[in-house]
Structure formats: structure tokens, C-alpha cells
Amino acid sequence: MRAATLGLSHSPLIGKNDPATEVLAAVDAAVDAARGWVKKFDPELVVLFAPDHYNGFFYKEMPPFCLATGATAVGDFGSASGPLSVDNEAAVELARGVLDRGIDLTVSARMVVDHGFVQPLEVIFGGIDRIPVVPVFVNGVATPLCPISRIRALGAAIGEVAATMDRRVLFVGSGGLSHDPPVPVLEGAPPRVADALIEGHPPTAEQRAKGEERVVAAGRAYAAGDSSMIPINPAWDNEFLDHLEKNELAALDSWTVEWMGAQGGGSGHEVRTWIAAFAALAATGDYEVNSRFYHAIPEWIAGFAVATASPR
């Protein structure tokens, strides 16, 4: 088995509220370099850690993480819809191995995923059906959230099981870094919103379109400085990337849920997907970061990063 890790931010505002030409060109160059790096690695299986934005997981049952043996994308914000090419055999093998290692993993045979899963598959591989994948949902929005140590344990267990496979495996973390988009919260929500967050009623096409329009408008207001959302925090983002680069993952265990929210915004918890992906690689041996890109992009309401890593 050979392993590698890719960390890649996502945003529903890409292509809808883009930054200045030179910033977009820098992002495109970093993503293109990562795409070339992945092509050279030539993965045979992708283990994709990503969050959900109340499209597939709701408070009726909200696990801290969940592995899919089958998955379908909803097609939000212009992303592709339809079934992902889930490698069912590999997914079951990973699930059994993780459970055998004492991690209380939830498994879904019909996971519903959104742009957080779809964007990296589209950007890096050209579609949701181009590469065998095992999707792993990591809750980064719905409180209460588990300690970072459990996310590390999840990633490490998946890495250990993957190491027994005779395949080139790419671990992908999709999310973050610091950002505070207008995601609804259950606490204090009016009854109609609370019911939607708990039961997960699928929105009509008109309701989805209106919701997405509100996010685009929020991005424009945020970029113009006319917003109460927590600002992007480049210092926190780069401190996080420093820990990953130095393989100091255990140091992140001291990062509390409250502190992370204050520093990185309500959705800054999506860095959990990166932690899981890097912990999976670390479980196969020491690693080195091959490339690292970061830029604060208010238009996308995100600290946007791309990083690649491989065994040292």
C-alpha cells in the first residue's frame, strides 16, 4: 500500500462570487498543481473526509462521523447530483477494521452528500464517478461536537486499515479553514427552522434556489465589509497548517470546541476533515508536506487552503 493526503478547501460561492483576477489565478495555479500531483500519485482508492451542511445529516440522528457504503449527491450550488462511485467492498473492509479498533463508527448504506464531498471530486478528478471512493462524513457544523482527539482516532484507525490494503490510497480532507457563513443553528431557532434541522425535510427546487441566493448575497456583503459574521482568521489558519506540516497532530487535542468557534468561526470546525485525513496518513508512517497554499478570500467567506503530503 502507498498513501498520500490532499487537503482542499471548498466553498459554495466558487464561480458565483469570485475574488480579484490575480487571487483567482493564484488559487487556480495551486489547485492545478495539486491535480497534477494527484495524477502522478495515481490513486486506486480515495477516502474522502467531508462535512455536511444540513443536506444529508440532521438532528434527528447526528453522528460525530459516518462512513458510507453507498452515497448520492444532492446537487446543491450547481454541483453534480447522482450516485458517487463508492467502492462498497473497500468501504465495508474499512468499517469493520475501524470498529475492530474500538472506534464507534456509524455506517450509512445510503448517505446523502452535498458540495463538500462533490467539489473535490469534480475539481481533482473531473466528476463524481471517475474514481473509486469511500465517503466519510465528519460533523463540523451541528453542536455538540466531539473532541479533536476522537477525530484523530478515527483518521488513525482508517489509516491503519488502509495500510493493509494492496492499493494506492489517497486521503482527502475537504473543508475550511476559518469561515463563518450563514449556517442555521438549532439553539434558539424558530419552530419552522428547528423542525427542518431536526427532520431534514427536502427543500423544493424554489426553496433551495432562494436559500442559495441568500448565501451568495451574504458573500457579497461579507466581501464589502457589511456583515456581522466572524472575520477570516489567517493567523489561526496558518497556525493550524503549521501543526499539520510538522506532524504535530496531537497538539490539536487541546483545541476546544468553544475556542475553535471563536477563532475560526462557526464552520471553522470543518478543519476536522483535514485532521482526519492527515491522521490517516500519519498512521502509515512519518510524512512530509509537499506543497502548501493559503489565501484569505472574503468573497468565498473562507480561509482557502490547498496542501499535499506523502510519506517521508
C-alpha positions in Angstrom: 0.0 0.0 0.0 1.1 3.5 -0.8 -0.6 6.5 0.8 -0.9 10.3 0.3 -3.1 13.1 1.6 -4.7 16.1 0.0 -6.3 18.9 2.0 -8.6 21.1 -0.1 -11.0 23.9 0.9 -14.4 24.1 -0.7 -16.9 26.9 -1.0 -20.4 27.1 -2.5 -19.5 30.6 -3.7 -16.8 29.5 -6.1 -17.9 30.7 -9.6 -20.7 32.8 -8.1 -18.9 35.5 -6.2 -15.2 35.3 -7.1 -12.3 37.4 -5.9 -10.0 39.6 -7.9 -8.4 38.1 -11.1 -4.9 37.7 -9.5 -6.3 36.0 -6.4 -8.3 33.6 -8.6 -5.3 32.9 -10.7 -3.2 32.0 -7.7 -5.9 29.6 -6.4 -6.2 28.0 -9.9 -2.5 27.5 -10.0 -2.4 25.9 -6.6 -5.3 23.6 -7.4 -3.8 22.7 -10.8 -0.5 21.8 -9.1 -2.4 19.6 -6.6 -4.3 18.0 -9.5 -1.1 17.2 -11.3 0.4 15.8 -8.0 -2.6 13.5 -7.6 -2.4 12.4 -11.2 1.3 11.4 -10.7 0.4 9.5 -7.5 -2.3 7.7 -9.5 -4.6 6.7 -6.6 -6.6 3.5 -6.8 -8.9 4.5 -4.0 -9.9 7.8 -2.4 -11.0 8.0 1.2 -12.9 11.4 1.3 -13.5 13.1 4.6 -16.0 15.9 4.3 -18.7 17.8 6.2 -22.4 18.2 5.5 -24.4 21.5 5.5 -27.8 20.1 6.6 -28.4 18.3 3.3 -27.7 14.7 4.4 -27.4 14.7 8.2 -29.9 16.2 10.6 -30.5 16.4 14.4 -32.9 13.5 14.2 -29.7 11.5 14.2 -26.4 13.4 14.2 -23.4 11.2 14.5 -19.9 12.7 15.0 -18.8 10.8 11.9 -20.2 8.2 9.5 -18.7 6.0 6.7 -20.7 5.4 3.6 -21.1 2.1 1.8 -23.2 3.9 -0.8 -23.8 7.6 -1.4 -25.7 10.0 -3.6 -25.1 13.8 -4.1 -28.0 16.2 -3.9 -26.6 18.7 -6.4 -26.6 21.9 -4.4 -25.0 25.2 -5.6 -24.5 23.8 -9.1 -22.5 20.8 -8.0 -23.2 17.4 -9.6 -26.0 15.2 -8.5 -26.4 11.5 -8.5 -24.5 8.4 -7.2 -20.9 8.5 -6.2 -18.6 5.6 -7.3 -18.5 4.2 -3.8 -16.2 1.1 -3.5 -18.6 -0.9 -1.4 -16.1 -3.7 -0.7 -13.4 -1.3 0.4 -15.9 0.6 2.5 -17.1 -2.5 4.3 -13.5 -3.6 4.9 -12.6 -0.1 6.3 -15.8 0.0 8.5 -15.1 -3.5 10.0 -11.4 -2.6 10.7 -12.3 0.7 12.3 -14.9 -0.9 14.6 -12.4 -3.6 15.4 -10.0 -0.9 16.6 -12.6 0.4 19.1 -13.9 3.4 17.2 -17.7 3.8 17.5 -18.2 4.3 13.8 -21.7 4.9 12.2 -22.2 3.3 8.8 -24.7 4.5 6.1 -25.7 2.5 3.1 -27.5 5.5 1.5 -25.6 8.5 2.6 -26.7 11.8 1.1 -23.9 14.2 0.4 -23.6 17.8 -0.8 -21.0 20.1 -2.3 -18.5 19.5 0.5 -18.0 16.0 -0.9 -18.6 16.8 -4.6 -16.3 19.7 -5.1 -13.0 17.9 -4.5 -14.2 15.0 -6.8 -15.1 17.4 -9.5 -12.1 19.7 -9.2 -9.4 17.0 -8.8 -10.9 14.1 -10.8 -13.4 15.7 -13.2 -16.6 14.2 -11.8 -18.2 12.2 -9.0 -17.9 8.9 -11.0 -14.3 8.9 -12.0 -12.5 7.3 -9.1 -13.5 4.6 -6.5 -14.2 6.5 -3.3 -15.2 5.8 0.3 -17.0 8.9 1.7 -16.6 9.6 5.4 -18.8 12.3 6.9 -17.2 14.4 9.7 -19.6 16.7 11.6 -18.3 20.2 11.5 -21.4 22.2 12.0 -24.0 20.7 14.3 -23.2 21.1 18.0 -22.4 19.4 20.3 -19.1 18.3 18.7 -16.8 15.6 19.9 -13.2 16.3 21.0 -10.5 16.6 18.3 -8.8 13.5 19.9 -11.7 11.4 18.6 -11.3 12.8 15.1 -7.6 11.9 15.2 -8.5 8.4 16.4 -11.0 7.9 13.5 -8.4 9.0 11.0 -5.6 6.9 12.5 -7.9 3.8 12.5 -8.8 4.3 8.9 -5.1 4.8 8.0 -4.2 1.6 9.8 -6.8 -0.4 8.0 -6.0 1.1 4.6 -2.3 0.2 5.2 -3.4 -3.5 5.0 -4.8 -3.0 1.5 -2.7 -3.6 -1.6 -3.8 -0.3 -3.2 -2.6 3.2 -3.6 -4.9 5.2 -1.3 -5.4 9.0 -1.3 -6.9 10.5 1.9 -8.7 13.8 1.1 -9.8 16.3 3.7 -12.4 18.8 2.3 -13.3 21.9 4.2 -12.5 25.1 6.0 -10.4 26.7 7.0 -11.7 29.7 9.1 -15.1 30.8 7.9 -18.4 31.8 9.4 -21.1 31.5 6.7 -24.9 31.9 7.5 -25.5 28.3 8.5 -28.6 27.9 10.8 -28.2 26.6 14.3 -30.7 24.6 16.3 -30.3 26.5 19.6 -32.8 29.4 19.6 -34.1 28.6 16.2 -37.8 29.4 15.4 -40.0 26.3 15.3 -40.1 26.0 11.5 -36.3 26.2 11.2 -35.8 23.9 14.1 -38.1 21.3 12.6 -36.2 21.5 9.3 -32.9 21.0 11.1 -34.2 18.0 13.0 -36.4 16.2 10.5 -34.5 17.2 7.3 -37.4 17.8 5.0 -36.0 18.0 1.5 -36.5 21.6 0.1 -38.4 22.3 -3.1 -36.4 23.5 -6.0 -37.7 27.0 -5.3 -36.7 26.8 -1.6 -33.2 25.6 -2.5 -32.8 28.3 -5.0 -33.8 31.0 -2.5 -31.5 29.6 0.1 -28.6 29.6 -2.2 -29.4 33.2 -3.3 -29.2 34.2 0.4 -25.7 32.6 0.7 -24.5 34.4 -2.4 -25.8 37.7 -1.1 -24.2 37.1 2.3 -20.9 36.5 0.5 -21.1 39.8 -1.4 -22.0 41.7 1.9 -19.1 40.0 3.7 -16.6 40.9 1.0 -17.9 44.5 1.1 -17.3 44.6 4.9 -21.0 44.9 5.6 -21.5 41.8 7.8 -21.6 40.7 11.4 -20.0 37.3 10.6 -16.7 36.4 12.3 -13.8 37.6 10.1 -11.5 35.1 8.4 -8.5 34.5 10.7 -5.3 34.0 8.7 -3.2 33.7 11.8 -5.3 30.8 13.1 -5.4 29.2 9.7 -1.7 29.2 9.3 -1.1 28.0 12.9 -3.3 25.0 12.0 -1.4 24.4 8.8 1.9 24.7 10.7 0.8 21.8 13.0 -0.1 19.7 10.1 3.2 20.4 8.3 5.2 19.5 11.4 3.1 16.4 12.1 2.0 17.9 15.4 -1.5 16.5 15.3 -1.6 15.6 19.0 -1.2 19.3 19.8 -4.6 19.9 18.3 -6.3 17.8 21.1 -6.1 20.9 23.3 -8.2 22.9 20.9 -11.7 23.1 22.5 -14.9 23.4 20.5 -15.6 26.9 22.0 -12.1 28.2 21.3 -12.1 26.9 17.7 -15.5 28.5 17.1 -14.3 31.9 18.5 -11.1 31.8 16.4 -12.2 30.1 13.2 -15.9 30.9 13.0 -18.9 28.6 13.3 -17.8 26.5 10.3 -14.1 26.6 11.2 -14.8 23.1 12.7 -14.5 21.8 9.1 -10.8 21.6 9.7 -11.7 18.3 11.4 -11.8 16.8 7.9 -8.2 17.8 7.4 -7.2 16.4 10.8 -8.8 13.0 9.9 -7.0 12.9 6.6 -3.6 13.8 8.0 -4.1 11.4 10.9 -4.8 8.6 8.4 -1.5 9.3 6.6 0.4 9.6 9.9 -0.8 6.2 10.9 1.1 4.7 7.9 4.3 6.4 9.0 6.0 9.7 9.2 5.1 12.2 6.4 6.2 15.4 4.8 4.1 18.2 3.3 5.0 18.6 -0.4 3.0 21.7 -1.1 1.1 24.3 0.9 -1.1 27.2 -0.4 -3.2 29.6 1.6 -5.2 32.8 0.9 -8.0 34.5 2.8 -10.9 35.0 0.4 -13.7 37.1 1.8 -15.7 36.7 -1.5 -15.9 32.9 -0.7 -16.3 33.6 3.1 -13.3 31.3 3.6 -9.7 30.9 4.5 -8.9 28.9 1.4 -6.1 26.3 1.5 -4.6 23.5 -0.6 -1.9 21.1 0.8 -0.4 17.8 -0.3 1.6 15.3 1.8 3.2 12.0 1.3 5.3 9.5 3.3 8.8 10.9 4.2 
